[in-house]
Amino acid sequence: MTIKIIGMIIIAYLLGSIPTGLWIGKYFYHKDIRKLGSGNIGTTNTFRTLGPKAGVVVLICDILKGTLAASQPYFLGVSSSVNPLLIGLFASLGHTVSIFDNFHGGKAVATSAGILLAYNPPLFGVACLIFISVILLTSMVSAASIIGITTIFVIALCEHDWILSAVAGFLTLVVLYRHKANIGRILAGKESMVSFGLGHYLRQKHKRE
């Protein structure tokens, strides 16, 4: 069992480490996404710098990294003794400190969502609804990411799912840390917005006035 656990952890980390945005930008667009926009290799910067087609591919791939990593205990028939969340966690760590990107990486949001998809699909659906709702209200992906994962942490606490609470709590701290610059811009009213939603409408209205 110990060898299986070590193997799953290594595979989870390597899956999470795949820098999807970086590789897609490099091999299909001949651009280094690290030198464009925010410099982040995640979904949001891919959307902004390479376009929606690349952004959607990166989003799906980053979610799947977490889902596949966390699904290993199910595939090997050991989910009763090895919690999928604890294995999936290493995919999120790989995404933020990728061995393929000099131990840099993304902000762990999509990959963490993929872990939740493997562990609790209905709760993943709830997380998606929260994420979309916050984007429509604020027009800020950063705000949606922070509120989304924090809400999952609170829900896990309310449901007394202590392992999910611990993993979601840890990932909430990671996401907050990775978004510290975004939080500063939000507080200053200077955070980047998507081109739709209430926040974007109000900002544009304010500029016209």
N, CA and C of each residue as an Amber inpcrd file, in Angstrom:
protein
   627
   0.8240000  -1.2110000   0.0000000   0.0000000   0.0000000   0.0000000
   0.8600000   1.2650000   0.0000000   1.9610000   1.2340000   0.7870000
   2.8310000   2.4040000   0.8630000   3.3860000   2.7710000  -0.5040000
   3.7980000   1.7580000  -1.2660000   4.3340000   2.0070000  -2.6050000
   3.2600000   2.5990000  -3.5030000   2.0340000   2.1020000  -3.3820000
   0.9280000   2.6420000  -4.1780000   0.6950000   4.1140000  -3.8470000
   0.7040000   4.4300000  -2.5620000   0.4640000   5.8140000  -2.1380000
   1.5600000   6.7370000  -2.6770000   2.8060000   6.3040000  -2.5470000
   3.9270000   7.1090000  -3.0610000   3.8030000   7.2960000  -4.5730000
   3.4490000   6.2150000  -5.2480000   3.2730000   6.2870000  -6.6980000
   2.1690000   7.2510000  -7.0910000   1.0430000   7.1870000  -6.3830000
  -0.0700000   8.0880000  -6.6810000   0.3020000   9.5460000  -6.4250000
   1.0520000   9.7840000  -5.3690000   1.4800000  11.1470000  -5.0400000
   2.3860000  11.6980000  -6.1410000   3.3330000  10.8710000  -6.5920000
   4.2510000  11.3110000  -7.6450000   3.4920000  11.6010000  -8.9350000
   2.5810000  10.6970000  -9.2940000   1.7900000  10.8900000 -10.5160000
   0.9250000  12.1410000 -10.3980000   0.3070000  12.3390000  -9.2290000
  -0.5310000  13.5230000  -9.0150000   0.2810000  14.7970000  -9.1810000
   1.4640000  14.8150000  -8.5850000   2.3170000  16.0040000  -8.6850000
   2.7260000  16.2550000 -10.1290000   3.1130000  15.2040000 -10.8420000
   3.5430000  15.3650000 -12.2370000   2.3880000  15.8030000 -13.1250000
   1.2060000  15.2630000 -12.8820000   0.0210000  15.6950000 -13.6370000
  -0.2420000  17.1790000 -13.3940000  -0.2360000  17.5620000 -12.1230000
  -0.4770000  18.9580000 -11.7850000   0.5830000  19.8820000 -12.3340000
   1.7900000  19.3660000 -12.4730000   2.9090000  20.1860000 -12.9310000
   2.8590000  20.5120000 -14.4160000   2.0580000  19.7880000 -15.1710000
   1.9910000  20.0510000 -16.6160000   1.5570000  21.4950000 -16.8490000
   2.4250000  22.3490000 -17.3960000   2.1020000  23.7770000 -17.5920000
   1.3200000  23.9820000 -18.8840000   0.0510000  23.6450000 -18.8470000
  -0.7720000  23.6240000 -20.0560000  -0.7260000  24.9400000 -20.8150000
  -0.9490000  26.0480000 -20.1000000  -0.9470000  27.3470000 -20.7650000
   0.3840000  27.6690000 -21.4080000   1.4650000  27.3470000 -20.7150000
   2.8110000  27.6140000 -21.2300000   3.0760000  26.8110000 -22.4900000
   2.7440000  25.5230000 -22.4680000   3.0290000  24.6660000 -23.6120000
   2.1400000  24.9930000 -24.8110000   0.8640000  25.2680000 -24.5560000
  -0.0310000  25.6270000 -25.6650000   0.4300000  26.9300000 -26.3090000
   0.7940000  27.9040000 -25.4750000   1.2890000  29.1600000 -26.0140000
   2.5560000  28.9660000 -26.8260000   3.4390000  28.1110000 -26.3500000
   4.7370000  27.9020000 -26.9930000   4.6150000  27.1260000 -28.3050000
   3.8670000  26.0250000 -28.2910000   3.8540000  25.1370000 -29.4420000
   2.7860000  25.4610000 -30.4790000   1.7000000  26.1350000 -30.0720000
   0.6270000  26.4340000 -31.0180000   0.5540000  27.9100000 -31.3960000
   1.0430000  28.7830000 -30.5020000   0.9730000  30.2210000 -30.7820000
   2.3600000  30.8640000 -30.8640000   3.3880000  30.0810000 -30.5630000
   4.7720000  30.5640000 -30.6060000   4.9530000  31.8110000 -29.7380000
   4.3220000  31.7720000 -28.5790000   4.4070000  32.8690000 -27.6210000
   4.6880000  32.3120000 -26.2280000   5.4510000  33.0460000 -25.4670000
   5.7330000  32.6730000 -24.0830000   4.7540000  33.4350000 -23.2000000
   3.7330000  32.7400000 -22.7100000   2.6740000  33.3900000 -21.9410000
   3.2020000  34.0340000 -20.6690000   4.3670000  33.5900000 -20.2220000
   4.9640000  34.1800000 -19.0260000   5.4130000  35.6170000 -19.2640000
   5.5350000  36.0030000 -20.5490000   5.9620000  37.3610000 -20.8900000
   4.7990000  38.2140000 -21.3870000   3.5830000  37.6790000 -21.2450000
   2.3960000  38.3870000 -21.7200000   1.4120000  38.6070000 -20.5770000
   0.6910000  39.7050000 -20.6410000  -0.3380000  39.9670000 -19.6430000
   0.2130000  39.9840000 -18.2330000  -0.4270000  39.1890000 -17.3640000
  -0.0040000  39.1180000 -15.9660000   1.2380000  38.2450000 -15.7790000
   1.5920000  37.4780000 -16.8240000   2.7260000  36.5720000 -16.7180000
   2.3680000  35.2220000 -16.1340000   1.1230000  35.0640000 -15.7270000
   0.6710000  33.8020000 -15.1500000   0.3740000  32.8000000 -16.2600000
   0.5790000  31.5040000 -15.9780000   0.3780000  30.4870000 -17.0210000
  -0.9990000  29.8420000 -16.9440000  -1.8800000  30.3810000 -16.1040000
  -3.1910000  29.7800000 -15.8960000  -4.2330000  30.1900000 -16.9220000
  -5.4650000  29.7960000 -16.6380000  -6.5760000  29.9860000 -17.5720000
  -6.8600000  31.4470000 -17.8790000  -6.9300000  32.2870000 -16.8500000
  -7.3260000  33.6740000 -17.0580000  -6.3680000  34.4090000 -17.9800000
  -5.0760000  34.2850000 -17.7270000  -4.1010000  34.9690000 -18.5740000
  -4.0730000  34.3790000 -19.9710000  -4.3540000  33.0810000 -20.0890000
  -4.4290000  32.4640000 -21.4130000  -5.5720000  33.0580000 -22.2120000
  -6.7460000  33.1980000 -21.5690000  -7.8830000  33.8280000 -22.2320000
  -7.5090000  35.2220000 -22.7330000  -6.8680000  35.9940000 -21.8860000
  -6.5920000  37.3920000 -22.2090000  -5.5190000  37.5550000 -23.2760000
  -4.5440000  36.6650000 -23.2810000  -3.4030000  36.8640000 -24.1750000
  -3.4180000  35.9810000 -25.4220000  -4.0270000  34.8060000 -25.3380000
  -4.0410000  33.8980000 -26.4850000  -5.4200000  33.7300000 -27.0910000
  -6.4640000  34.1770000 -26.3660000  -7.8090000  34.0950000 -26.9140000
  -8.6630000  33.0220000 -26.2620000  -9.9820000  33.0600000 -26.5350000
 -10.9230000  32.1380000 -25.8860000 -10.7110000  30.6650000 -26.2200000
 -10.2930000  30.3720000 -27.4480000 -10.0850000  28.9670000 -27.8210000
  -8.9920000  28.3440000 -26.9550000  -7.8580000  29.0260000 -26.8480000
  -6.7660000  28.5290000 -26.0100000  -7.1710000  28.5250000 -24.5460000
  -7.9170000  29.5480000 -24.1390000  -8.3580000  29.6360000 -22.7450000
  -9.2320000  28.4760000 -22.3370000 -10.1580000  28.0910000 -23.2050000
 -11.0600000  26.9710000 -22.8970000 -10.2750000  25.6620000 -22.8100000
  -9.3380000  25.4730000 -23.7310000  -8.5180000  24.2430000 -23.7130000
  -7.7160000  24.1590000 -22.4200000  -7.1080000  25.2740000 -22.0200000
  -6.3120000  25.2880000 -20.7860000  -7.2030000  25.0420000 -19.5780000
  -8.3850000  25.6620000 -19.5540000  -9.3180000  25.4530000 -18.4410000
  -9.6730000  23.9790000 -18.2980000 -10.0540000  23.3460000 -19.4090000
 -10.4400000  21.9300000 -19.3720000  -9.2720000  21.0580000 -18.9420000
  -8.1070000  21.3190000 -19.5090000  -6.9250000  20.5130000 -19.1690000
  -6.5400000  20.6730000 -17.7040000  -6.5830000  21.9060000 -17.1970000
  -6.2040000  22.1290000 -15.8010000  -7.1930000  21.4880000 -14.8390000
  -8.4710000  21.4900000 -15.1980000  -9.4630000  20.7920000 -14.3690000
  -9.2050000  19.2870000 -14.4030000  -8.9580000  18.7660000 -15.6030000
  -8.7300000  17.3240000 -15.7530000  -7.4950000  16.8470000 -14.9990000
  -6.4790000  17.7140000 -14.8950000  -5.2820000  17.3330000 -14.1410000
  -5.6600000  16.9670000 -12.7070000  -6.4820000  17.8180000 -12.0930000
  -6.9160000  17.5530000 -10.7240000  -7.8230000  16.3450000 -10.6300000
  -8.7280000  16.2130000 -11.6120000  -9.6790000  15.0980000 -11.5990000
  -8.9670000  13.7560000 -11.7480000  -8.0600000  13.6760000 -12.6980000
  -7.3250000  12.4230000 -12.9110000  -6.4540000  12.0800000 -11.7060000
  -5.8040000  13.0870000 -11.1490000  -4.9480000  12.8420000  -9.9860000
  -5.7480000  12.3080000  -8.8110000  -6.8740000  12.9490000  -8.5340000
  -7.7030000  12.5500000  -7.3860000  -8.4620000  11.2560000  -7.6320000
  -8.5900000  10.8670000  -8.8920000  -9.3270000   9.6390000  -9.2180000
  -8.4710000   8.3830000  -9.0800000  -7.1910000   8.5320000  -8.8720000
  -6.3080000   7.3610000  -8.7910000  -6.7340000   6.3370000  -7.7410000
  -7.0990000   6.7740000  -6.5230000  -7.5390000   5.7680000  -5.5410000
  -8.7630000   4.9800000  -6.0090000  -9.6530000   5.6300000  -6.7930000
 -10.8100000   4.9140000  -7.3540000 -10.3520000   3.9140000  -8.3980000
  -9.4300000   4.3360000  -9.2690000  -8.9360000   3.4500000 -10.3200000
  -8.2550000   2.2110000  -9.7390000  -7.5300000   2.4030000  -8.6370000
  -6.7650000   1.3060000  -8.0390000  -7.5680000   0.5420000  -6.9820000
  -8.7980000   0.9810000  -6.7370000  -9.6570000   0.2910000  -5.7760000
  -9.2300000   0.4520000  -4.3340000  -8.5960000   1.5840000  -3.9940000
  -8.1290000   1.7960000  -2.6210000  -8.7560000   3.0530000  -1.9970000
  -9.8610000   3.5360000  -2.5850000 -10.4640000   4.7780000  -2.0990000
 -11.0240000   4.6540000  -0.6810000 -11.2710000   3.4090000  -0.2330000
 -11.7850000   3.2210000   1.1270000 -10.7000000   3.4480000   2.1750000
  -9.4470000   3.3290000   1.7580000  -8.3470000   3.5060000   2.7070000
  -7.4610000   4.7180000   2.3870000  -7.5660000   5.2440000   1.1670000
  -6.7890000   6.4230000   0.7700000  -7.7610000   7.4730000   0.2480000
  -7.9050000   8.5830000   0.9730000  -8.8480000   9.6120000   0.5490000
  -8.3610000  10.2920000  -0.7360000  -9.2130000  10.3280000  -1.7690000
  -8.8160000  10.9330000  -3.0480000  -8.3700000  12.3890000  -2.9200000
  -8.9240000  13.1140000  -1.9570000  -8.5630000  14.5130000  -1.7740000
  -7.0960000  14.6750000  -1.4170000  -6.6060000  13.7650000  -0.5890000
  -5.2180000  13.8730000  -0.1410000  -4.2390000  13.6020000  -1.2710000
  -4.6490000  12.7550000  -2.2240000  -3.8130000  12.5180000  -3.3990000
  -3.9380000  13.6890000  -4.3630000  -5.1730000  14.1380000  -4.5720000
  -5.4060000  15.2460000  -5.4900000  -4.6980000  16.5170000  -5.0680000
  -4.5340000  16.6960000  -3.7690000  -3.8750000  17.8920000  -3.2530000
  -2.5040000  18.1030000  -3.8950000  -1.8160000  17.0060000  -4.1800000
  -0.4780000  17.1200000  -4.7630000  -0.5230000  17.6070000  -6.2100000
  -1.6730000  17.4270000  -6.8640000  -1.8200000  17.9920000  -8.2100000
  -1.8890000  19.5100000  -8.1380000  -2.6160000  20.0280000  -7.1430000
  -2.6880000  21.4800000  -6.9690000  -1.3210000  22.0540000  -6.6140000
  -0.5840000  21.3310000  -5.7850000   0.7680000  21.7790000  -5.4460000
   1.6630000  21.7730000  -6.6850000   1.5030000  20.7360000  -7.5090000
   2.2750000  20.6690000  -8.7450000   1.9410000  21.8220000  -9.6800000
   0.6710000  22.2080000  -9.6920000   0.2520000  23.3060000 -10.5610000
   0.8750000  24.6310000 -10.1300000   1.0620000  24.8140000  -8.8380000
   1.6150000  26.0860000  -8.3440000   3.1400000  26.0980000  -8.3300000
   3.7520000  24.9390000  -8.1400000   5.2190000  24.8410000  -8.1600000
   5.6100000  23.7120000  -9.1180000   5.4790000  24.0080000 -10.3950000
   5.6750000  22.9950000 -11.4310000   7.1470000  22.6760000 -11.6650000
   7.4620000  21.4010000 -11.6770000   8.8250000  20.9620000 -11.9650000
   9.1970000  21.2650000 -13.4140000   8.1770000  21.4500000 -14.2780000
   8.4170000  21.7420000 -15.6880000   8.5200000  23.2430000 -15.9600000
   8.3310000  24.0580000 -14.9280000   8.3800000  25.5150000 -15.0950000
   9.2550000  26.1460000 -14.0120000  10.3690000  25.4730000 -13.7220000
  11.3240000  25.9780000 -12.7220000  10.6530000  26.2570000 -11.3740000
   9.7030000  25.4030000 -11.0270000   8.9780000  25.4770000  -9.7560000
   8.1770000  26.7750000  -9.6000000   7.7330000  27.3030000 -10.7500000
   6.7330000  28.3550000 -10.7570000   5.4370000  27.7130000 -11.2340000
   4.3860000  28.4990000 -11.3880000   3.1520000  27.9090000 -11.8750000
   1.9650000  28.8240000 -11.7620000   0.7780000  28.2210000 -11.7950000
  -0.4690000  28.9690000 -11.7530000  -0.9750000  29.1700000 -10.3420000
  -2.2740000  29.4790000 -10.2420000  -2.8530000  29.8430000  -8.9520000
  -3.7130000  28.7380000  -8.3360000  -3.7280000  27.5620000  -8.9670000
  -4.3170000  26.3430000  -8.3940000  -5.8400000  26.2880000  -8.3980000
  -6.5060000  27.2610000  -8.9950000  -7.9690000  27.3000000  -8.9110000
  -8.6160000  26.1910000  -9.7320000  -8.3050000  26.1250000 -11.0340000
  -8.9450000  25.1310000 -11.8950000  -8.5730000  23.7030000 -11.4900000
  -7.3170000  23.4840000 -11.1530000  -6.8830000  22.1460000 -10.7510000
  -7.5510000  21.7200000  -9.4490000  -7.7130000  22.6550000  -8.5190000
  -8.4070000  22.3520000  -7.2660000  -9.8760000  22.0240000  -7.5300000
 -10.4710000  22.7240000  -8.4990000 -11.8560000  22.4180000  -8.8780000
 -11.9480000  21.0040000  -9.4430000 -10.9250000  20.6020000 -10.1930000
 -10.9060000  19.2500000 -10.7420000 -10.8410000  18.1860000  -9.6620000
 -10.1190000  18.4610000  -8.5940000 -10.0750000  17.5370000  -7.4590000
 -11.4560000  17.3710000  -6.8620000 -12.1620000  18.4860000  -6.7160000
 -13.5210000  18.4500000  -6.1580000 -14.4610000  17.6800000  -7.0790000
 -14.2580000  17.8050000  -8.3870000 -15.0890000  17.0670000  -9.3440000
 -14.9600000  15.5650000  -9.1340000 -13.7460000  15.0930000  -8.8760000
 -13.5360000  13.6620000  -8.6500000 -14.1330000  13.2130000  -7.3210000
 -14.0450000  14.0690000  -6.3200000 -14.4610000  13.6960000  -4.9660000
 -15.9550000  13.8640000  -4.7340000 -16.5250000  14.9590000  -5.2290000
 -17.9350000  15.2670000  -4.9640000 -18.5010000  16.0680000  -6.1310000
 -18.9530000  15.4120000  -7.1960000 -19.4520000  16.1120000  -8.3830000
 -20.5600000  17.1350000  -8.0990000 -21.5620000  16.8210000  -7.2380000
 -22.5890000  17.8390000  -6.9590000 -22.0030000  19.1100000  -6.3450000
 -21.0350000  18.9480000  -5.4440000 -20.4170000  20.1160000  -4.8290000
 -19.5810000  20.8810000  -5.8570000 -19.0090000  20.1650000  -6.8120000
 -18.3160000  20.8210000  -7.9200000 -19.2840000  21.6950000  -8.6940000
 -20.5010000  21.1760000  -8.9130000 -21.5270000  21.9560000  -9.5910000
 -21.8770000  23.2230000  -8.8230000 -21.9660000  23.0980000  -7.4970000
 -22.2350000  24.2600000  -6.6450000 -21.1090000  25.2840000  -6.7840000
 -19.8760000  24.7890000  -6.7730000 -18.7170000  25.6810000  -6.9050000
 -18.7480000  26.4310000  -8.2330000 -19.1370000  25.7340000  -9.3060000
 -19.2300000  26.3780000 -10.6180000 -20.2940000  27.4630000 -10.6270000
 -21.4410000  27.1850000  -9.9970000 -22.5150000  28.1850000  -9.9230000
 -22.0680000  29.4230000  -9.1520000 -21.3620000  29.1950000  -8.0450000
 -20.8510000  30.3160000  -7.2530000 -19.8580000  31.1210000  -8.0740000
 -18.9570000  30.4260000  -8.7410000 -17.9280000  31.0870000  -9.5470000
 -18.5660000  31.9580000 -10.6260000 -19.5040000  31.3820000 -11.3620000
 -20.1650000  32.1180000 -12.4520000 -20.9590000  33.2970000 -11.9060000
 -21.6660000  33.0900000 -10.7890000 -22.4690000  34.1570000 -10.2030000
 -21.6070000  35.3420000  -9.7750000 -20.4780000  35.0480000  -9.1440000
 -19.5940000  36.1240000  -8.6850000 -18.9880000  36.8730000  -9.8670000
 -18.6390000  36.1440000 -10.9290000 -18.1160000  36.8180000 -12.1250000
 -19.1760000  37.7500000 -12.7140000 -20.4140000  37.2800000 -12.7880000
 -21.4840000  38.1110000 -13.3430000 -21.7280000  39.3490000 -12.4930000
 -21.5110000  39.2390000 -11.1950000 -21.7140000  40.3810000 -10.2990000
 -20.5180000  41.3310000 -10.2890000 -19.3180000  40.7840000 -10.2410000
 -18.1220000  41.6150000 -10.0590000 -17.3050000  41.8210000 -11.3330000
 -17.4750000  40.9230000 -12.3020000 -16.6680000  40.9130000 -13.5340000
 -15.2020000  40.6320000 -13.2430000 -14.9170000  40.0480000 -12.0800000
 -13.5420000  39.7680000 -11.6800000 -13.3370000  38.2620000 -11.4670000
 -12.4590000  37.6770000 -12.2700000 -12.1490000  36.2550000 -12.1110000
 -11.4730000  36.0070000 -10.7710000 -10.6280000  36.9330000 -10.3560000
  -9.9240000  36.7820000  -9.0790000 -10.9020000  36.7190000  -7.9150000
 -11.8860000  37.6000000  -7.9150000 -12.8860000  37.6100000  -6.8410000
 -13.6950000  36.3150000  -6.8470000 -14.0550000  35.8480000  -8.0530000
 -14.8100000  34.6020000  -8.1690000 -13.9970000  33.4220000  -7.6520000
 -12.6990000  33.4060000  -7.9460000 -11.8250000  32.3150000  -7.5000000
 -11.7310000  32.3000000  -5.9800000 -11.4910000  33.4640000  -5.3850000
 -11.3290000  33.5600000  -3.9360000 -12.6200000  33.2080000  -3.2090000
 -13.7250000  33.7880000  -3.6520000 -15.0120000  33.5330000  -2.9960000
 -15.4430000  32.0910000  -3.2060000 -15.1940000  31.5600000  -4.3980000
 -15.6010000  30.1920000  -4.6980000 -14.9420000  29.1750000  -3.7850000
 -13.6200000  29.2160000  -3.6680000 -12.9310000  28.2130000  -2.8580000
 -13.1800000  28.4300000  -1.3670000 -13.3290000  29.6900000  -0.9660000
 -13.6400000  29.9680000   0.4430000 -15.0190000  29.4270000   0.8100000
 -15.9650000  29.5550000  -0.1080000 -17.3200000  29.0420000   0.1380000
 -17.3190000  27.5280000   0.2730000 -16.5370000  26.8490000  -0.5660000
 -16.4410000  25.3880000  -0.4640000 -15.8760000  24.9930000   0.8930000
 -14.8990000  25.7360000   1.3690000 -14.3270000  25.4850000   2.6950000
 -15.3940000  25.6160000   3.7720000 -16.2100000  26.6580000   3.6900000
 -17.2750000  26.8790000   4.6850000 -18.3210000  25.7630000   4.6040000
 -18.6920000  25.3730000   3.3770000 -19.6740000  24.2930000   3.2040000
 -19.1460000  22.9990000   3.7970000 -17.8690000  22.7030000   3.5640000
 -17.2620000  21.4780000   4.1080000 -17.3070000  21.4890000   5.6300000
 -17.0480000  22.6420000   6.2310000 -17.1260000  22.7550000   7.6900000
 -18.5450000  22.5020000   8.1740000 -19.5170000  23.0690000   7.4840000
 -20.9220000  22.9090000   7.8780000 -21.3800000  21.4620000   7.7370000
 -20.8100000  20.7500000   6.7750000 -21.1820000  19.3480000   6.5480000
 -20.3340000  18.3840000   7.3860000 -19.4110000  18.9280000   8.1780000
 -18.5300000  18.1270000   9.0340000 -17.6860000  17.1390000   8.2430000
 -17.3410000  17.5320000   7.0260000 -16.4110000  16.7320000   6.2230000
 -15.0180000  17.2730000   6.5370000 -14.3740000  16.6570000   7.5200000
 -13.1550000  17.2390000   8.0580000 -11.9740000  17.1550000   7.1150000
 -11.9140000  16.0960000   6.3200000 -10.8030000  16.0130000   5.3660000
 -10.9670000  17.0570000   4.2690000 -12.1860000  17.1870000   3.7490000
 -12.4330000  18.2250000   2.7560000 -12.1970000  19.6050000   3.3580000
 -12.5890000  19.7760000   4.6110000 -12.3670000  21.0600000   5.2900000
 -10.8820000  21.3870000   5.3590000 -10.0800000  20.3800000   5.7220000
  -8.6360000  20.5980000   5.8500000  -8.0040000  20.9050000   4.4950000
  -8.3730000  20.1250000   3.4800000  -7.8040000  20.3320000   2.1420000
  -8.2740000  21.6580000   1.5580000  -9.5770000  21.9280000   1.6660000
 -10.1120000  23.1890000   1.1370000  -9.5550000  24.3810000   1.8990000
  -9.3690000  24.2270000   3.2050000  -8.7950000  25.3010000   4.0000000
  -7.3700000  25.6020000   3.5780000  -6.5870000  24.5490000   3.3760000
  -5.2060000  24.7310000   2.9320000  -5.1590000  25.3850000   1.5490000
  -6.0060000  24.8980000   0.6320000  -6.0120000  25.4500000  -0.7190000
  -6.5420000  26.8840000  -0.7320000  -7.4490000  27.1990000   0.1950000
  -7.9190000  28.5830000   0.3110000  -6.7600000  29.5020000   0.6570000
  -5.9050000  29.0570000   1.5740000  -4.7290000  29.8500000   1.9460000
  -3.7800000  30.0060000   0.7510000  -3.6020000  28.9190000  -0.0080000
  -2.7480000  28.9760000  -1.1910000  -3.3010000  29.9640000  -2.2090000
  -4.6180000  29.8670000  -2.4590000  -5.2580000  30.7550000  -3.4360000
  -5.1830000  32.2060000  -2.9760000  -5.4060000  32.4590000  -1.6970000
  -5.3080000  33.8280000  -1.1730000  -3.8930000  34.3700000  -1.3520000
  -2.9070000  33.5400000  -1.0540000  -1.5110000  33.9730000  -1.2000000
  -1.1810000  34.2630000  -2.6670000  -1.6120000  33.3680000  -3.5430000
  -1.3110000  33.5450000  -4.9620000  -2.0580000  34.7410000  -5.5610000
  -3.1400000  35.1630000  -4.8860000  -3.9260000  36.2990000  -5.3770000
  -3.6620000  37.5740000  -4.5760000  -2.5840000  37.6170000  -3.8310000
  -2.3720000  38.7810000  -2.9650000  -2.2720000  40.0850000  -3.7550000
  -1.6530000  40.0320000  -4.9340000  -1.5790000  41.2360000  -5.7750000
  -2.9660000  41.6080000  -6.2820000  -3.7610000  40.5930000  -6.6350000
  -5.1330000  40.8610000  -7.0910000  -5.9660000  41.4910000  -5.9910000
  -5.8010000  40.9990000  -4.7740000  -6.5600000  41.5360000  -3.6440000
  -6.2270000  43.0100000  -3.4460000  -4.9450000  43.3420000  -3.5810000
  -4.5350000  44.7370000  -3.4650000  -5.1990000  45.6060000  -4.5210000
  -5.2730000  45.0930000  -5.7500000  -5.9030000  45.8590000  -6.8320000
  -7.4170000  45.9570000  -6.6380000  -8.0200000  44.8970000  -6.0980000
  -9.4580000  44.9420000  -5.8290000  -9.7600000  46.0370000  -4.8150000
  -8.9860000  46.0740000  -3.7470000  -9.1910000  47.0770000  -2.6980000
  -8.9560000  48.4940000  -3.2290000  -8.0710000  48.5980000  -4.2180000
  -7.7710000  49.9120000  -4.7930000  -8.6990000  50.2690000  -5.9530000
  -9.5860000  49.3240000  -6.2980000 -10.5060000  49.5670000  -7.4150000
  -9.8450000  49.5150000  -8.7710000  -8.7260000  48.7830000  -8.8860000
  -7.9670000  48.7590000 -10.1350000  -7.8420000  47.3530000 -10.7210000
  -8.5760000  46.4020000 -10.1880000  -8.4490000  45.0300000 -10.6770000
  -8.9910000  44.9040000 -12.1070000  -8.3360000  44.0610000 -12.9050000
  -8.7880000  43.8160000 -14.2700000 -10.1500000  43.1300000 -14.2490000
 -10.9600000  43.4570000 -15.2460000 -12.2950000  42.8770000 -15.3390000
 -12.4950000  42.2080000 -16.6880000 -13.3730000  41.2220000 -16.7160000
 -13.7920000  40.6590000 -17.9910000 -14.7570000  41.6530000 -18.6370000
 -15.0280000  41.4630000 -19.9080000 -15.8160000  42.4530000 -20.6520000
 -17.3150000  42.2230000 -20.5560000 -17.7680000  41.6830000 -19.4330000
 -19.1990000  41.4950000 -19.2210000 -19.4640000  41.4940000 -17.7190000
 -20.7430000  41.5280000 -17.3630000 -21.0890000  41.4900000 -15.9460000
 -21.3780000  42.8730000 -15.3750000 -21.9600000  42.8810000 -14.1840000
 -22.3650000  44.1190000 -13.5360000 -21.1810000  45.0230000 -13.2270000
 -20.0930000  44.4490000 -12.7360000 -18.9210000  45.2480000 -12.3970000
 -18.3750000  45.9970000 -13.5940000 -18.2760000  45.3150000 -14.7300000
 -17.7950000  45.9420000 -15.9590000 -18.7370000  47.0550000 -16.3980000
 -20.0240000  46.7900000 -16.3240000 -21.0180000  47.8030000 -16.7120000
 -20.8960000  49.0600000 -15.8480000 -20.7710000  48.8690000 -14.5480000
 -20.6760000  50.0110000 -13.6400000 -19.3760000  50.7880000 -13.8480000
 -18.2780000  50.0730000 -14.1120000 -17.0050000  50.7600000 -14.3350000
 -17.0690000  51.5840000 -15.6240000 -17.6380000  51.0010000 -16.6610000
 -17.7590000  51.7370000 -17.9280000 -18.6860000  52.9330000 -17.7900000
 -19.7530000  52.7690000 -17.0290000 -20.6900000  53.8720000 -16.7900000
 -19.9920000  55.0010000 -16.0490000 -19.1710000  54.6190000 -15.0570000
 -18.4360000  55.6240000 -14.2850000 -17.4520000  56.3870000 -15.1600000
 -16.7920000  55.6840000 -16.1000000 -15.8430000  56.3380000 -16.9980000
 -16.5370000  57.3330000 -17.9100000 -17.7540000  56.9520000 -18.3900000
 -18.4940000  57.8520000 -19.2820000 -18.9480000  59.1160000 -18.5590000
 -19.1890000  58.9820000 -17.2540000 -19.6460000  60.1280000 -16.4730000
 -18.4660000  61.0500000 -16.1390000
